[in-house]
Amino acid sequence: MNLGLEGRVCVVTGGTRGIGAATARMLAQEGARVLTVARSGGDLELDVTASDAGELVLQACPEPPWALVNNAGTSRARGLDDLSDADWQEQWDLHVMAPMRLMRAVAPAMAEAGGGRIVNVSSSAGRRPSRRLDASYSVTKAAQLSLSRVYADTFAASGVLVNAVTPGAIEGELWTEEGGLADQIAARSGKTRDEVLESTRTSPPVGRMGTDDEVAAVIAFLCSERASNVAGAAWAVDGGTVPTL
């Protein structure tokens, strides 16, 4: 299927690891000119929580981008009582303020250029809070879904289509690396990391964790010309984890 991305400028934040790296690779394979944004190693080295991040991203693009993928984010596994005000603020800045500032700068430029696509990478925890992950992660990912819908309603008539994806647990570095979520959950629960990973893999109806490429494939579609009647959606890519209609 031709996604209509040949030669189009696409920006991916958090574009050097995990879902972001897979998305950047997939968009490039479709012929897009991809600008990866990350604190280190990206085409544009930038902290997306900076107050001028949106303007800096626009300046780095050779023309108004066709697509923006707000993927930068992270999670940890800590109890509610362990979260400080600074922890809550950190998650708010990363998952709400950062994508808001990028959309605030980029969406009008897209509209003036004739249209575009924005995809916000939220989480299944934004649909149903996870007791295993930070409450601050679940709450800010829910806020990100609301933010995505606000921008979708505001810009759809201008041809800028805004959507979100909600991945479940991904078989990748965030979960499996040393000191990652599996180890953090094990330390809190008294289980071994192997037990944590086994329960995480078997809990979705599909019977496994997802992959970066599976999420990236949905993002690439939502960035495409083919997704011309999709706006304000929150596409679950979680193997059926959250049982909602």
N, C-alpha and C positions, 0 to 999 in steps of 0.2 A: 504494500500500500504506500503510495506517495503521500507523505505528510505535508508537502508544500513548504518545506523549511529551507530549501536550497538558497544559500546566500544570505539568509536572514540572521540578524544579530540576536543572540540569546544570552542572557545573563543568568548565571547560577551561583548563588551564595552558598558558602560551605561546600564549594565545588571540588575539593581535593580529596575527600574521603567519603566512603559509604555511599548513601543514596545520591549525594551531590555529584560525586565522581562518576557514578554509573550514569546519571542523567546527562552530564556534560559529554560523556563518551557517546551516548546514544544520539544526542542531538547533533554532534559532529558527524556521526555516521550518516545522518540524514542530510548532510550538506550545510548545516548551520554554521555560522561564525560564532563560536562560543567564547564568552568572557567568563572565566571562573574567578570568583571573589572569595578570599580566605585570609585569615590572619597571617599565614605563611604558605608559600608554595603556589599560590594562585597567580593568574595573569595580573590581577590587581590585588595587592596585599593591603588589606583594609579590615579594621574592626567594624563590623556592621552596626554595632551599637553606638558608634560615633554620631553626633548630632548632624553632621554634614555628609553622612555616608551616601544618601540618595543623590545629592548633587555631584559627589565625587564619582559615583558609578556612571551617571549620565555623561560626565566629562570624559570618562575613559572609553566610551562607546564611539565608534566612527559615525554613527547615525542613531536616531532614536531606536531603542531595541524593539524587536518584535515580541520577544518573550522575556519575562522575568520569573525566575524560580526562587522563591524565598525558602531556602532549605536550611540555612544555618541554625543550629540548635543543639542542645545536649540534655541529658538527664542523669540523675543519680538516684540511688536508693537509700533514702534516709527517712526516719520517722518524723511525724508531724511535730513532735516536741523538740526535735533536733534542728529545726529550721529557724534561722535568725531572720531579722528584718532584711539584712543584706542578701541572704539567700533568695528571699522572695523578690527583692528588687532586681537581682541579677537575672532571674528567669523572666521577669516582666520586661526588662530592657531587651533581652535577646529574642523572645518569642512574640512580643507585641509591639514595642516601640520601634525595633529595628525594621520589621516588615512594613509597619505603618509609614515610617519615614521614606523607605525605598518606594513604596507605592505612591506616596504623596508627591514625590519627585518624578517618578517614571510614568505613572498612568496618564497625567495630562499631556506629556510629550508623545506617548503612544497615540492618544486620541487625536492630537493635532496632525500626526503623521498618517492617520487613517485607520488605526486599530492596532490590536495586539492581544497578547495573552499573558495573564499572570497566574501562577500556581503557587499556593502557599502550602508548605509541607507541615501539616499538623500531626496528629497522632490519634490512635484509637483511644488513648487515655484522655483525649479531649472530648470524646463522646461519652465515655464511662470512666470516671476516676479510678486509677489503679492504686491499690493500697500498698503495692510492692515498690512503687516509684515515689519520688518526691510529690507531695501534694502540690507544691509550687509548680511542678511540671504539668500536672493534669489541669490545674486551674488556668495557667497561662495558655496552654494549648486549646482549651475551650474558648478563651478570649480571642485567640487567633482565628478560630472558626467564625466567631461573630464579626471580627474585623474584616475577614475575607468576604462575608456576605454583604456588609455595608459597602465595600468598594465595588462588589459585583453589581449591586442595585444602582449605584451612582454612575458607573461608567459603561454599562452594557449598551446603552443606546448610542454611545460614541464608538462602538466597535471594539472596545477593550473588554475582553471576557475574563472574569476573575473566578477562579475555582480553588478548591483545596483538595488535598488527599490526606487520608488518615491511615498511615501504615500501622500494623501491629508489630510484634517483636520480630526483629530481623537477625538472621544468622550472620552476624558480622562483628566487627571490632568492639562496638559499644557494649555488646553482651558478652563476648567470648574472650576478649583480651585480658591479660593479667590485671587484676584490680578493677575489672569492668563490672557491669551490672550483676552478672552471675555471682561473682565473688562478693559483691556488696550485699546482695540479698542473702547469700549463704551465711555471711557473718551476722546478720540480724536474725535469721530464722533458726539457726542451729542445724541447718541441712548442709550437705556437701555441695560444692559447685556442680558436680555431675547430677545430683538430684534436682537442683534448681533448673539446670538446662533441660533435663528430661521432662520435668513438669511443664516447662515453657514450650517445649517442642510438641508435646502431646495435647495441650489444652485447646488449641484451635480446632474447629471441625475438620479442617483439611489434614490435621495430624502432623503438622510440622511448622517451623518458623518460616517466615518469608525470606526473600532475597532482595538485595539492592536492585538487581536488574528488573525484578518483577514490579517494584514500585516505580523505577525509572521509565518503564514501558508505558505506564498509565500517565505519568507526567508528560512524556513526549507526545502522547496523543492529545492531551489537554493543551499543549503548546501549539498544536498543529492547525492547519486550515480545516482539517476534517472535523474538529470540535467546534464548528461554527454555530451550533445551537445549544451549547453547554455553558451556562453562566450561573454562578451562585451555588454550585454543587459542592458536596463534600464526599468525594469518592473513597469508600472504604477499600483498603488493600491490606486486609488483616486476616485472610483465610477464614472469615466468618466469625471472628472472635467476639465482636460486639453484636448481640442478637437484636438488631433493630430492623424495622421495615424501611 
